[in-house]
Amino acid sequence: MAMDMLRQLASSPLPATFRTSAEIDAIKLLRAAGLVIALTPTPSGTTDAAQVLAITEKGRQELAKFSLPGDAPSMHPARTSWWKAKLDATVNMRRATGRR
């Protein structure tokens, strides 16, 4: 059920809001597993909806593992952040020039 919800999220525009108890439970499971970034209702809260903001990198990896032949292609991998790209470029430049 939770993986079905993850597949549904992958093919839907985000953020997405869900109101049924079954959907909210599935989103809570995905959030607890670190597969999505979501706002979920608390037991004492007045909100009766869950809002999924994004699928995490771990969620994308899980989608790739569980896709079947004939499934729609999984989401594109997230772009490299600017600081990671800068760090990689610095490391590569230092290797090329022999500096540490």
Steps between C-alpha positions, in 0.01 A plus 500: 500500500773747593702422185185553293465839665865578424444410134189720495697789648777455243252555219314790666587867534623586848410627752196272526240483776324183620204476738389137538633304797646228273692759295620680813620170651692415181662844498596463867671170415686656206606793718618272782706303247661823374354463151302826493499841663147547631289687751274258683234552765591438862272302731405815691500729197198647328631441147342205326719495190851402399701702253791345310757762405765288326638153438843457657803357323448181701142492371623533141741212556219283637285584198782390271533168688134414482412611149374222278544459125236710332472743792529866428861615538590613848566862581820657377777504759532820692746753366829535677497790741720797417729443801553133408583596141744766625665256741537238226650759264749611768605142575542423129705816444729417793552148369580631153757750632647262758402722794335370813 
